[in-house]
Amino acid sequence: MQSYYYDTVVVGSGVAGLICALGLSDERKVALVTSKKIMDSNSSLAQGGICVMNSDDDLESFMKDTMKAGHYENTPEAVKILCSESRDAIRTLEEYGVKFDEKEGTYCYTKEGGHTDRRIVHIGDYTGRAIMEVLEREVRKRSNIEIMEDTRAVDLLVSKNKCRGIVALKENGEFIKIGAKDTVLATGGLGGLYKDSTNYRHIRGDGTALAVKHNIPLKDISYVQFHPTSLYEENEGRRFLISESVRGEGALLKDAKGQRFTDELKPRDVVTSAVRLKMAKDRTTHVDLDITPIGNAEAFSIRFPTISLYVTEKGIDLKNGIIPVVPAQHYTMGGIKVDMECRTSMKHLYAVGEAACTGVHGKNRLASNSLLEGVVFSKRAALAINRGAVTSVINTADKGSNHMMNIRDCNNEVNNEDIRKTILSDVNKPESLVRYLEHAAPKIIMEKVNSENNSKAQ
């Protein structure tokens, strides 16, 4: 198996992974590994925007909204960090070249469910894609970052509870070892494990699966968010999101009789429950989103061009003012347990973004806090890694190098007996690594989700 050596390997190419890679010092040789292409991340699907303190007086209100949405099960320290460092996060994005919508030099703030004020900056209704395009362009400029697309991390290289890198599977079927002093998992949430989800199907908790395999603690893994308004379609596959900002701009949820039945700007879990109850009571497959309060079809298309184009292509006439919607899995609040600098329980292993859990979201995420979390905490992870010594393994590695010997000494031994029993052949064989992710891991993860749900319900 061919081996490669870096100072840091970042696994995942969403906003969290890219921000972390960009935040690492230029002296560090970085491998950016992603299972598809860089843009094939859930970050690129984000529509509504990204939260930010809208004034010096907004910190307390922003924190309260975040805590309330999370049913006060959030980690207060994480919430304070998220909100107080939000302006710095926006500045970082702007320094890379992101341009948020403005009018006469002022941000065009919008409002979404659970917010008591307008504090969400955006770029049309394609905020995630616009940010990702800028960040991708930036990482491709960096000479210290090597991008490995179509390369899937299938295991961690571990020695004495220290992560020494990853085992990866390339598109051509070749398995490789990528050794690194520090490893960052930015692999996203669990959406691909659900039948109806707004997430990409290939994002299915690989980082979580590797954590479980190596006995790295998870946190709040049963806290999975369902978005109340995905486009209703009869065919199976990824569900198209109808951004919460549509309701923030005035759209109303109505039943089959045209009657409004809930407060559209309550937190997502509350609105989702209301939609499900209404569908069950009326025995309908969906509810209607009335967009006429926003204006006519032309006005709606100007504010929400991406949504307008998609639903029109699906045969929906916006002149009628109605978009059929239904709840769908959207986000994983829980994940790999990390501290405020995104360290896991394993030395030299970090987790960021939706793969991680600082406790910042509690039981339910406040709208448009996901991109913000990805920037704020990934910057913190990069700073923590930068404080460590640079190994310069890419330039100095040779047969006598201690780092290389450590990598060679690593194995894929599994201490978790339940997982050992699930894998039918030698865990050190590359084929078994893929078998675990494809077949055993989804079952094990969903069992953990259901078990924790039952435990918390008692």
TORKOL-4160 file (C-alpha; in steps of 0.2 Angstrom, whole numbers, padded with zeros to 4 digits, m for minus):
458
<pt num="1" X="0000" Y="0000" Z="0000"/>
<pt num="2" X="0008" Y="0017" Z="m0006"/>
<pt num="3" X="0011" Y="0029" Z="0008"/>
<pt num="4" X="0011" Y="0048" Z="0008"/>
<pt num="5" X="0016" Y="0060" Z="0021"/>
<pt num="6" X="0009" Y="0078" Z="0027"/>
<pt num="7" X="0008" Y="0089" Z="0042"/>
<pt num="8" X="m0011" Y="0089" Z="0042"/>
<pt num="9" X="m0024" Y="0079" Z="0032"/>
<pt num="10" X="m0041" Y="0087" Z="0031"/>
<pt num="11" X="m0055" Y="0075" Z="0027"/>
<pt num="12" X="m0070" Y="0083" Z="0019"/>
<pt num="13" X="m0073" Y="0098" Z="0008"/>
<pt num="14" X="m0088" Y="0108" Z="0015"/>
<pt num="15" X="m0086" Y="0125" Z="0022"/>
<pt num="16" X="m0079" Y="0118" Z="0038"/>
<pt num="17" X="m0065" Y="0108" Z="0029"/>
<pt num="18" X="m0060" Y="0122" Z="0018"/>
<pt num="19" X="m0060" Y="0135" Z="0031"/>
<pt num="20" X="m0049" Y="0124" Z="0042"/>
<pt num="21" X="m0037" Y="0120" Z="0028"/>
<pt num="22" X="m0035" Y="0138" Z="0023"/>
<pt num="23" X="m0032" Y="0143" Z="0041"/>
<pt num="24" X="m0017" Y="0132" Z="0043"/>
<pt num="25" X="0000" Y="0140" Z="0041"/>
<pt num="26" X="0008" Y="0141" Z="0025"/>
<pt num="27" X="0023" Y="0131" Z="0032"/>
<pt num="28" X="0012" Y="0116" Z="0034"/>
<pt num="29" X="0009" Y="0104" Z="0020"/>
<pt num="30" X="m0009" Y="0099" Z="0019"/>
<pt num="31" X="m0019" Y="0085" Z="0011"/>
<pt num="32" X="m0037" Y="0090" Z="0007"/>
<pt num="33" X="m0046" Y="0073" Z="0005"/>
<pt num="34" X="m0064" Y="0072" Z="m0002"/>
<pt num="35" X="m0074" Y="0058" Z="m0007"/>
<pt num="36" X="m0082" Y="0067" Z="m0022"/>
<pt num="37" X="m0078" Y="0084" Z="m0030"/>
<pt num="38" X="m0075" Y="0099" Z="m0018"/>
<pt num="39" X="m0092" Y="0106" Z="m0023"/>
<pt num="40" X="m0101" Y="0090" Z="m0019"/>
<pt num="41" X="m0104" Y="0095" Z="m0001"/>
<pt num="42" X="m0120" Y="0100" Z="0009"/>
<pt num="43" X="m0112" Y="0117" Z="0012"/>
<pt num="44" X="m0115" Y="0121" Z="m0007"/>
<pt num="45" X="m0133" Y="0117" Z="m0005"/>
<pt num="46" X="m0136" Y="0130" Z="0009"/>
<pt num="47" X="m0149" Y="0143" Z="0003"/>
<pt num="48" X="m0154" Y="0155" Z="0017"/>
<pt num="49" X="m0138" Y="0163" Z="0023"/>
<pt num="50" X="m0127" Y="0164" Z="0038"/>
<pt num="51" X="m0130" Y="0172" Z="0055"/>
<pt num="52" X="m0120" Y="0187" Z="0062"/>
<pt num="53" X="m0123" Y="0199" Z="0076"/>
<pt num="54" X="m0131" Y="0214" Z="0068"/>
<pt num="55" X="m0125" Y="0226" Z="0081"/>
<pt num="56" X="m0115" Y="0227" Z="0097"/>
<pt num="57" X="m0131" Y="0225" Z="0107"/>
<pt num="58" X="m0136" Y="0209" Z="0098"/>
<pt num="59" X="m0125" Y="0197" Z="0107"/>
<pt num="60" X="m0137" Y="0193" Z="0121"/>
<pt num="61" X="m0152" Y="0191" Z="0110"/>
<pt num="62" X="m0143" Y="0180" Z="0097"/>
<pt num="63" X="m0137" Y="0169" Z="0111"/>
<pt num="64" X="m0155" Y="0168" Z="0119"/>
<pt num="65" X="m0162" Y="0163" Z="0102"/>
<pt num="66" X="m0149" Y="0150" Z="0099"/>
<pt num="67" X="m0152" Y="0143" Z="0117"/>
<pt num="68" X="m0171" Y="0143" Z="0115"/>
<pt num="69" X="m0170" Y="0134" Z="0098"/>
<pt num="70" X="m0159" Y="0121" Z="0106"/>
<pt num="71" X="m0171" Y="0118" Z="0121"/>
<pt num="72" X="m0158" Y="0125" Z="0132"/>
<pt num="73" X="m0148" Y="0109" Z="0130"/>
<pt num="74" X="m0134" Y="0119" Z="0122"/>
<pt num="75" X="m0117" Y="0121" Z="0129"/>
<pt num="76" X="m0117" Y="0139" Z="0135"/>
<pt num="77" X="m0098" Y="0141" Z="0132"/>
<pt num="78" X="m0100" Y="0135" Z="0114"/>
<pt num="79" X="m0115" Y="0147" Z="0111"/>
<pt num="80" X="m0105" Y="0162" Z="0117"/>
<pt num="81" X="m0091" Y="0158" Z="0106"/>
<pt num="82" X="m0102" Y="0156" Z="0091"/>
<pt num="83" X="m0111" Y="0172" Z="0093"/>
<pt num="84" X="m0097" Y="0183" Z="0099"/>
<pt num="85" X="m0085" Y="0177" Z="0085"/>
<pt num="86" X="m0098" Y="0178" Z="0071"/>
<pt num="87" X="m0093" Y="0195" Z="0065"/>
<pt num="88" X="m0075" Y="0189" Z="0064"/>
<pt num="89" X="m0081" Y="0174" Z="0054"/>
<pt num="90" X="m0090" Y="0186" Z="0041"/>
<pt num="91" X="m0074" Y="0196" Z="0040"/>
<pt num="92" X="m0064" Y="0181" Z="0036"/>
<pt num="93" X="m0076" Y="0176" Z="0022"/>
<pt num="94" X="m0075" Y="0193" Z="0015"/>
<pt num="95" X="m0056" Y="0193" Z="0015"/>
<pt num="96" X="m0056" Y="0178" Z="0005"/>
<pt num="97" X="m0068" Y="0187" Z="m0008"/>
<pt num="98" X="m0086" Y="0183" Z="m0002"/>
<pt num="99" X="m0098" Y="0197" Z="m0006"/>
<pt num="100" X="m0114" Y="0197" Z="0004"/>
<pt num="101" X="m0130" Y="0206" Z="m0003"/>
<pt num="102" X="m0130" Y="0224" Z="0002"/>
<pt num="103" X="m0140" Y="0239" Z="m0001"/>
<pt num="104" X="m0132" Y="0257" Z="0000"/>
<pt num="105" X="m0117" Y="0249" Z="0010"/>
<pt num="106" X="m0128" Y="0240" Z="0022"/>
<pt num="107" X="m0130" Y="0221" Z="0024"/>
<pt num="108" X="m0148" Y="0215" Z="0017"/>
<pt num="109" X="m0152" Y="0206" Z="0033"/>
<pt num="110" X="m0166" Y="0193" Z="0033"/>
<pt num="111" X="m0175" Y="0184" Z="0046"/>
<pt num="112" X="m0179" Y="0165" Z="0049"/>
<pt num="113" X="m0188" Y="0154" Z="0061"/>
<pt num="114" X="m0183" Y="0156" Z="0079"/>
<pt num="115" X="m0174" Y="0173" Z="0077"/>
<pt num="116" X="m0181" Y="0188" Z="0086"/>
<pt num="117" X="m0172" Y="0200" Z="0074"/>
<pt num="118" X="m0166" Y="0201" Z="0056"/>
<pt num="119" X="m0147" Y="0195" Z="0058"/>
<pt num="120" X="m0145" Y="0183" Z="0043"/>
<pt num="121" X="m0133" Y="0189" Z="0029"/>
<pt num="122" X="m0135" Y="0181" Z="0012"/>
<pt num="123" X="m0131" Y="0180" Z="m0007"/>
<pt num="124" X="m0148" Y="0178" Z="m0016"/>
<pt num="125" X="m0154" Y="0161" Z="m0011"/>
<pt num="126" X="m0138" Y="0152" Z="m0015"/>
<pt num="127" X="m0127" Y="0158" Z="m0001"/>
<pt num="128" X="m0118" Y="0141" Z="0002"/>
<pt num="129" X="m0114" Y="0139" Z="m0016"/>
<pt num="130" X="m0107" Y="0156" Z="m0018"/>
<pt num="131" X="m0096" Y="0154" Z="m0002"/>
<pt num="132" X="m0090" Y="0137" Z="m0008"/>
<pt num="133" X="m0085" Y="0144" Z="m0025"/>
<pt num="134" X="m0074" Y="0157" Z="m0017"/>
<pt num="135" X="m0066" Y="0145" Z="m0005"/>
<pt num="136" X="m0063" Y="0132" Z="m0018"/>
<pt num="137" X="m0054" Y="0145" Z="m0028"/>
<pt num="138" X="m0044" Y="0150" Z="m0013"/>
<pt num="139" X="m0038" Y="0132" Z="m0009"/>
<pt num="140" X="m0033" Y="0129" Z="m0027"/>
<pt num="141" X="m0022" Y="0144" Z="m0026"/>
<pt num="142" X="m0012" Y="0138" Z="m0010"/>
<pt num="143" X="0004" Y="0129" Z="m0015"/>
<pt num="144" X="0004" Y="0120" Z="0002"/>
<pt num="145" X="m0013" Y="0112" Z="0000"/>
<pt num="146" X="m0014" Y="0096" Z="m0011"/>
<pt num="147" X="m0032" Y="0092" Z="m0016"/>
<pt num="148" X="m0037" Y="0074" Z="m0017"/>
<pt num="149" X="m0054" Y="0072" Z="m0025"/>
<pt num="150" X="m0063" Y="0056" Z="m0027"/>
<pt num="151" X="m0054" Y="0049" Z="m0013"/>
<pt num="152" X="m0063" Y="0042" Z="0002"/>
<pt num="153" X="m0056" Y="0040" Z="0020"/>
<pt num="154" X="m0060" Y="0022" Z="0025"/>
<pt num="155" X="m0050" Y="0021" Z="0041"/>
<pt num="156" X="m0039" Y="0030" Z="0054"/>
<pt num="157" X="m0021" Y="0026" Z="0056"/>
<pt num="158" X="m0019" Y="0024" Z="0075"/>
<pt num="159" X="m0005" Y="0020" Z="0087"/>
<pt num="160" X="m0007" Y="0021" Z="0106"/>
<pt num="161" X="m0022" Y="0032" Z="0105"/>
<pt num="162" X="m0014" Y="0044" Z="0093"/>
<pt num="163" X="m0021" Y="0047" Z="0076"/>
<pt num="164" X="m0007" Y="0046" Z="0063"/>
<pt num="165" X="m0017" Y="0049" Z="0047"/>
<pt num="166" X="m0030" Y="0039" Z="0037"/>
<pt num="167" X="m0032" Y="0025" Z="0025"/>
<pt num="168" X="m0040" Y="0031" Z="0009"/>
<pt num="169" X="m0048" Y="0023" Z="m0006"/>
<pt num="170" X="m0045" Y="0031" Z="m0023"/>
<pt num="171" X="m0057" Y="0031" Z="m0037"/>
<pt num="172" X="m0047" Y="0018" Z="m0047"/>
<pt num="173" X="m0048" Y="0006" Z="m0032"/>
<pt num="174" X="m0031" Y="0009" Z="m0025"/>
<pt num="175" X="m0029" Y="0010" Z="m0006"/>
<pt num="176" X="m0016" Y="0022" Z="0001"/>
<pt num="177" X="m0010" Y="0028" Z="0018"/>
<pt num="178" X="m0009" Y="0046" Z="0021"/>
<pt num="179" X="0001" Y="0049" Z="0036"/>
<pt num="180" X="0000" Y="0066" Z="0045"/>
<pt num="181" X="0004" Y="0074" Z="0062"/>
<pt num="182" X="m0014" Y="0080" Z="0064"/>
<pt num="183" X="m0030" Y="0074" Z="0056"/>
<pt num="184" X="m0046" Y="0084" Z="0054"/>
<pt num="185" X="m0063" Y="0075" Z="0051"/>
<pt num="186" X="m0075" Y="0087" Z="0041"/>
<pt num="187" X="m0085" Y="0073" Z="0034"/>
<pt num="188" X="m0103" Y="0080" Z="0037"/>
<pt num="189" X="m0118" Y="0073" Z="0045"/>
<pt num="190" X="m0129" Y="0058" Z="0044"/>
<pt num="191" X="m0142" Y="0064" Z="0030"/>
<pt num="192" X="m0137" Y="0050" Z="0017"/>
<pt num="193" X="m0143" Y="0037" Z="0029"/>
<pt num="194" X="m0161" Y="0044" Z="0028"/>
<pt num="195" X="m0173" Y="0040" Z="0015"/>
<pt num="196" X="m0180" Y="0058" Z="0014"/>
<pt num="197" X="m0166" Y="0070" Z="0016"/>
<pt num="198" X="m0160" Y="0087" Z="0009"/>
<pt num="199" X="m0142" Y="0081" Z="0010"/>
<pt num="200" X="m0132" Y="0073" Z="m0003"/>
<pt num="201" X="m0134" Y="0054" Z="m0003"/>
<pt num="202" X="m0115" Y="0051" Z="m0002"/>
<pt num="203" X="m0113" Y="0060" Z="0014"/>
<pt num="204" X="m0118" Y="0047" Z="0027"/>
<pt num="205" X="m0108" Y="0049" Z="0043"/>
<pt num="206" X="m0091" Y="0041" Z="0037"/>
<pt num="207" X="m0082" Y="0051" Z="0051"/>
<pt num="208" X="m0095" Y="0046" Z="0064"/>
<pt num="209" X="m0092" Y="0028" Z="0058"/>
<pt num="210" X="m0074" Y="0029" Z="0060"/>
<pt num="211" X="m0076" Y="0037" Z="0078"/>
<pt num="212" X="m0087" Y="0023" Z="0083"/>
<pt num="213" X="m0075" Y="0010" Z="0076"/>
<pt num="214" X="m0061" Y="0017" Z="0087"/>
<pt num="215" X="m0071" Y="0020" Z="0103"/>
<pt num="216" X="m0070" Y="0039" Z="0101"/>
<pt num="217" X="m0085" Y="0046" Z="0111"/>
<pt num="218" X="m0100" Y="0054" Z="0102"/>
<pt num="219" X="m0112" Y="0067" Z="0109"/>
<pt num="220" X="m0130" Y="0069" Z="0106"/>
<pt num="221" X="m0130" Y="0058" Z="0091"/>
<pt num="222" X="m0149" Y="0056" Z="0092"/>
<pt num="223" X="m0152" Y="0075" Z="0089"/>
<pt num="224" X="m0156" Y="0075" Z="0071"/>
<pt num="225" X="m0166" Y="0090" Z="0063"/>
<pt num="226" X="m0180" Y="0089" Z="0051"/>
<pt num="227" X="m0183" Y="0104" Z="0040"/>
<pt num="228" X="m0202" Y="0108" Z="0038"/>
<pt num="229" X="m0201" Y="0113" Z="0020"/>
<pt num="230" X="m0193" Y="0103" Z="0007"/>
<pt num="231" X="m0202" Y="0102" Z="m0010"/>
<pt num="232" X="m0215" Y="0088" Z="m0011"/>
<pt num="233" X="m0211" Y="0076" Z="m0025"/>
<pt num="234" X="m0217" Y="0059" Z="m0028"/>
<pt num="235" X="m0201" Y="0052" Z="m0034"/>
<pt num="236" X="m0187" Y="0046" Z="m0022"/>
<pt num="237" X="m0170" Y="0054" Z="m0020"/>
<pt num="238" X="m0163" Y="0069" Z="m0012"/>
<pt num="239" X="m0176" Y="0082" Z="m0007"/>
<pt num="240" X="m0175" Y="0100" Z="m0013"/>
<pt num="241" X="m0175" Y="0113" Z="0001"/>
<pt num="242" X="m0187" Y="0127" Z="0001"/>
<pt num="243" X="m0177" Y="0139" Z="0012"/>
<pt num="244" X="m0183" Y="0145" Z="0028"/>
<pt num="245" X="m0179" Y="0163" Z="0022"/>
<pt num="246" X="m0195" Y="0161" Z="0011"/>
<pt num="247" X="m0205" Y="0160" Z="0027"/>
<pt num="248" X="m0194" Y="0174" Z="0034"/>
<pt num="249" X="m0199" Y="0185" Z="0020"/>
<pt num="250" X="m0218" Y="0182" Z="0023"/>
<pt num="251" X="m0223" Y="0165" Z="0015"/>
<pt num="252" X="m0237" Y="0156" Z="0025"/>
<pt num="253" X="m0240" Y="0138" Z="0028"/>
<pt num="254" X="m0258" Y="0132" Z="0024"/>
<pt num="255" X="m0268" Y="0116" Z="0023"/>
<pt num="256" X="m0278" Y="0109" Z="0009"/>
<pt num="257" X="m0292" Y="0121" Z="0013"/>
<pt num="258" X="m0281" Y="0136" Z="0012"/>
<pt num="259" X="m0281" Y="0139" Z="0031"/>
<pt num="260" X="m0265" Y="0144" Z="0040"/>
<pt num="261" X="m0262" Y="0132" Z="0054"/>
<pt num="262" X="m0246" Y="0137" Z="0063"/>
<pt num="263" X="m0233" Y="0151" Z="0066"/>
<pt num="264" X="m0221" Y="0149" Z="0052"/>
<pt num="265" X="m0206" Y="0157" Z="0062"/>
<pt num="266" X="m0206" Y="0146" Z="0077"/>
<pt num="267" X="m0190" Y="0135" Z="0078"/>
<pt num="268" X="m0189" Y="0121" Z="0065"/>
<pt num="269" X="m0193" Y="0107" Z="0076"/>
<pt num="270" X="m0209" Y="0116" Z="0082"/>
<pt num="271" X="m0215" Y="0120" Z="0064"/>
<pt num="272" X="m0210" Y="0102" Z="0058"/>
<pt num="273" X="m0221" Y="0095" Z="0071"/>
<pt num="274" X="m0236" Y="0106" Z="0066"/>
<pt num="275" X="m0234" Y="0101" Z="0048"/>
<pt num="276" X="m0233" Y="0082" Z="0052"/>
<pt num="277" X="m0249" Y="0084" Z="0064"/>
<pt num="278" X="m0258" Y="0093" Z="0050"/>
<pt num="279" X="m0254" Y="0080" Z="0037"/>
<pt num="280" X="m0259" Y="0066" Z="0048"/>
<pt num="281" X="m0275" Y="0074" Z="0053"/>
<pt num="282" X="m0280" Y="0079" Z="0035"/>
<pt num="283" X="m0273" Y="0063" Z="0028"/>
<pt num="284" X="m0263" Y="0073" Z="0015"/>
<pt num="285" X="m0246" Y="0070" Z="0008"/>
<pt num="286" X="m0240" Y="0088" Z="0010"/>
<pt num="287" X="m0245" Y="0105" Z="0015"/>
<pt num="288" X="m0245" Y="0121" Z="0004"/>
<pt num="289" X="m0232" Y="0136" Z="0006"/>
<pt num="290" X="m0241" Y="0152" Z="0001"/>
<pt num="291" X="m0228" Y="0164" Z="m0007"/>
<pt num="292" X="m0241" Y="0177" Z="m0012"/>
<pt num="293" X="m0236" Y="0188" Z="0003"/>
<pt num="294" X="m0219" Y="0190" Z="m0004"/>
<pt num="295" X="m0226" Y="0197" Z="m0020"/>
<pt num="296" X="m0230" Y="0191" Z="m0038"/>
<pt num="297" X="m0220" Y="0177" Z="m0047"/>
<pt num="298" X="m0208" Y="0189" Z="m0054"/>
<pt num="299" X="m0204" Y="0197" Z="m0037"/>
<pt num="300" X="m0202" Y="0180" Z="m0029"/>
<pt num="301" X="m0190" Y="0175" Z="m0043"/>
<pt num="302" X="m0179" Y="0190" Z="m0041"/>
<pt num="303" X="m0177" Y="0186" Z="m0022"/>
<pt num="304" X="m0176" Y="0167" Z="m0024"/>
<pt num="305" X="m0169" Y="0163" Z="m0041"/>
<pt num="306" X="m0163" Y="0146" Z="m0037"/>
<pt num="307" X="m0179" Y="0140" Z="m0029"/>
<pt num="308" X="m0189" Y="0148" Z="m0043"/>
<pt num="309" X="m0179" Y="0139" Z="m0057"/>
<pt num="310" X="m0180" Y="0122" Z="m0049"/>
<pt num="311" X="m0198" Y="0122" Z="m0045"/>
<pt num="312" X="m0203" Y="0129" Z="m0062"/>
<pt num="313" X="m0193" Y="0115" Z="m0070"/>
<pt num="314" X="m0203" Y="0103" Z="m0059"/>
<pt num="315" X="m0219" Y="0110" Z="m0067"/>
<pt num="316" X="m0225" Y="0121" Z="m0053"/>
<pt num="317" X="m0232" Y="0138" Z="m0059"/>
<pt num="318" X="m0227" Y="0151" Z="m0047"/>
<pt num="319" X="m0241" Y="0162" Z="m0053"/>
<pt num="320" X="m0253" Y="0151" Z="m0043"/>
<pt num="321" X="m0243" Y="0157" Z="m0028"/>
<pt num="322" X="m0242" Y="0139" Z="m0020"/>
<pt num="323" X="m0227" Y="0127" Z="m0017"/>
<pt num="324" X="m0231" Y="0110" Z="m0010"/>
<pt num="325" X="m0219" Y="0106" Z="0004"/>
<pt num="326" X="m0216" Y="0091" Z="0016"/>
<pt num="327" X="m0203" Y="0089" Z="0031"/>
<pt num="328" X="m0186" Y="0080" Z="0027"/>
<pt num="329" X="m0171" Y="0076" Z="0037"/>
<pt num="330" X="m0159" Y="0091" Z="0036"/>
<pt num="331" X="m0145" Y="0092" Z="0049"/>
<pt num="332" X="m0137" Y="0082" Z="0063"/>
<pt num="333" X="m0134" Y="0092" Z="0079"/>
<pt num="334" X="m0125" Y="0078" Z="0087"/>
<pt num="335" X="m0108" Y="0070" Z="0081"/>
<pt num="336" X="m0091" Y="0067" Z="0087"/>
<pt num="337" X="m0088" Y="0074" Z="0104"/>
<pt num="338" X="m0075" Y="0089" Z="0104"/>
<pt num="339" X="m0069" Y="0103" Z="0115"/>
<pt num="340" X="m0070" Y="0121" Z="0110"/>
<pt num="341" X="m0055" Y="0119" Z="0099"/>
<pt num="342" X="m0062" Y="0104" Z="0090"/>
<pt num="343" X="m0051" Y="0091" Z="0098"/>
<pt num="344" X="m0058" Y="0073" Z="0100"/>
<pt num="345" X="m0053" Y="0061" Z="0114"/>
<pt num="346" X="m0040" Y="0054" Z="0102"/>
<pt num="347" X="m0023" Y="0064" Z="0102"/>
<pt num="348" X="m0020" Y="0073" Z="0085"/>
<pt num="349" X="m0038" Y="0070" Z="0079"/>
<pt num="350" X="m0050" Y="0084" Z="0077"/>
<pt num="351" X="m0068" Y="0085" Z="0070"/>
<pt num="352" X="m0076" Y="0101" Z="0063"/>
<pt num="353" X="m0093" Y="0106" Z="0056"/>
<pt num="354" X="m0108" Y="0094" Z="0056"/>
<pt num="355" X="m0097" Y="0079" Z="0059"/>
<pt num="356" X="m0093" Y="0087" Z="0076"/>
<pt num="357" X="m0103" Y="0091" Z="0092"/>
<pt num="358" X="m0097" Y="0105" Z="0103"/>
<pt num="359" X="m0115" Y="0106" Z="0110"/>
<pt num="360" X="m0118" Y="0123" Z="0102"/>
<pt num="361" X="m0134" Y="0118" Z="0094"/>
<pt num="362" X="m0142" Y="0108" Z="0108"/>
<pt num="363" X="m0157" Y="0098" Z="0104"/>
<pt num="364" X="m0162" Y="0109" Z="0088"/>
<pt num="365" X="m0151" Y="0120" Z="0077"/>
<pt num="366" X="m0156" Y="0138" Z="0075"/>
<pt num="367" X="m0159" Y="0143" Z="0057"/>
<pt num="368" X="m0143" Y="0148" Z="0047"/>
<pt num="369" X="m0131" Y="0144" Z="0062"/>
<pt num="370" X="m0123" Y="0129" Z="0052"/>
<pt num="371" X="m0112" Y="0139" Z="0040"/>
<pt num="372" X="m0107" Y="0150" Z="0055"/>
<pt num="373" X="m0102" Y="0135" Z="0065"/>
<pt num="374" X="m0092" Y="0129" Z="0051"/>
<pt num="375" X="m0082" Y="0145" Z="0050"/>
<pt num="376" X="m0080" Y="0149" Z="0068"/>
<pt num="377" X="m0075" Y="0132" Z="0075"/>
<pt num="378" X="m0064" Y="0127" Z="0060"/>
<pt num="379" X="m0054" Y="0143" Z="0062"/>
<pt num="380" X="m0052" Y="0138" Z="0081"/>
<pt num="381" X="m0046" Y="0120" Z="0076"/>
<pt num="382" X="m0034" Y="0128" Z="0063"/>
<pt num="383" X="m0026" Y="0139" Z="0076"/>
<pt num="384" X="m0025" Y="0125" Z="0089"/>
<pt num="385" X="m0015" Y="0114" Z="0076"/>
<pt num="386" X="m0004" Y="0129" Z="0071"/>
<pt num="387" X="0001" Y="0131" Z="0089"/>
<pt num="388" X="0009" Y="0113" Z="0087"/>
<pt num="389" X="0026" Y="0110" Z="0079"/>
<pt num="390" X="0028" Y="0109" Z="0061"/>
<pt num="391" X="0035" Y="0092" Z="0056"/>
<pt num="392" X="0038" Y="0096" Z="0037"/>
<pt num="393" X="0036" Y="0078" Z="0034"/>
<pt num="394" X="0034" Y="0080" Z="0015"/>
<pt num="395" X="0051" Y="0087" Z="0014"/>
<pt num="396" X="0061" Y="0078" Z="0027"/>
<pt num="397" X="0053" Y="0061" Z="0027"/>
<pt num="398" X="0066" Y="0047" Z="0024"/>
<pt num="399" X="0068" Y="0029" Z="0029"/>
<pt num="400" X="0075" Y="0034" Z="0046"/>
<pt num="401" X="0062" Y="0046" Z="0050"/>
<pt num="402" X="0053" Y="0043" Z="0067"/>
<pt num="403" X="0037" Y="0050" Z="0059"/>
<pt num="404" X="0038" Y="0037" Z="0045"/>
<pt num="405" X="0041" Y="0023" Z="0057"/>
<pt num="406" X="0026" Y="0028" Z="0067"/>
<pt num="407" X="0015" Y="0027" Z="0052"/>
<pt num="408" X="0022" Y="0010" Z="0047"/>
<pt num="409" X="0019" Y="0004" Z="0065"/>
<pt num="410" X="0001" Y="0009" Z="0064"/>
<pt num="411" X="m0013" Y="m0004" Z="0061"/>
<pt num="412" X="m0031" Y="m0005" Z="0059"/>
<pt num="413" X="m0034" Y="m0015" Z="0075"/>
<pt num="414" X="m0052" Y="m0013" Z="0081"/>
<pt num="415" X="m0055" Y="m0014" Z="0100"/>
<pt num="416" X="m0074" Y="m0012" Z="0098"/>
<pt num="417" X="m0080" Y="m0031" Z="0100"/>
<pt num="418" X="m0097" Y="m0027" Z="0092"/>
<pt num="419" X="m0089" Y="m0020" Z="0077"/>
<pt num="420" X="m0076" Y="m0034" Z="0076"/>
<pt num="421" X="m0091" Y="m0047" Z="0075"/>
<pt num="422" X="m0100" Y="m0037" Z="0062"/>
<pt num="423" X="m0085" Y="m0037" Z="0050"/>
<pt num="424" X="m0084" Y="m0054" Z="0042"/>
<pt num="425" X="m0066" Y="m0054" Z="0037"/>
<pt num="426" X="m0049" Y="m0048" Z="0044"/>
<pt num="427" X="m0051" Y="m0030" Z="0049"/>
<pt num="428" X="m0034" Y="m0026" Z="0042"/>
<pt num="429" X="m0039" Y="m0031" Z="0024"/>
<pt num="430" X="m0043" Y="m0015" Z="0014"/>
<pt num="431" X="m0060" Y="m0024" Z="0008"/>
<pt num="432" X="m0066" Y="m0025" Z="0026"/>
<pt num="433" X="m0063" Y="m0006" Z="0028"/>
<pt num="434" X="m0075" Y="m0003" Z="0014"/>
<pt num="435" X="m0087" Y="m0016" Z="0020"/>
<pt num="436" X="m0088" Y="m0008" Z="0037"/>
<pt num="437" X="m0093" Y="0009" Z="0030"/>
<pt num="438" X="m0105" Y="0003" Z="0017"/>
<pt num="439" X="m0114" Y="m0011" Z="0027"/>
<pt num="440" X="m0110" Y="m0012" Z="0046"/>
<pt num="441" X="m0108" Y="0007" Z="0050"/>
<pt num="442" X="m0125" Y="0013" Z="0045"/>
<pt num="443" X="m0134" Y="0000" Z="0055"/>
<pt num="444" X="m0123" Y="0003" Z="0070"/>
<pt num="445" X="m0125" Y="0022" Z="0069"/>
<pt num="446" X="m0144" Y="0021" Z="0067"/>
<pt num="447" X="m0145" Y="0009" Z="0082"/>
<pt num="448" X="m0136" Y="0022" Z="0092"/>
<pt num="449" X="m0148" Y="0036" Z="0086"/>
<pt num="450" X="m0163" Y="0025" Z="0091"/>
<pt num="451" X="m0156" Y="0019" Z="0107"/>
<pt num="452" X="m0151" Y="0037" Z="0113"/>
<pt num="453" X="m0169" Y="0043" Z="0107"/>
<pt num="454" X="m0177" Y="0029" Z="0118"/>
<pt num="455" X="m0166" Y="0033" Z="0133"/>
<pt num="456" X="m0169" Y="0052" Z="0132"/>
<pt num="457" X="m0188" Y="0049" Z="0130"/>
<pt num="458" X="m0189" Y="0039" Z="0146"/>
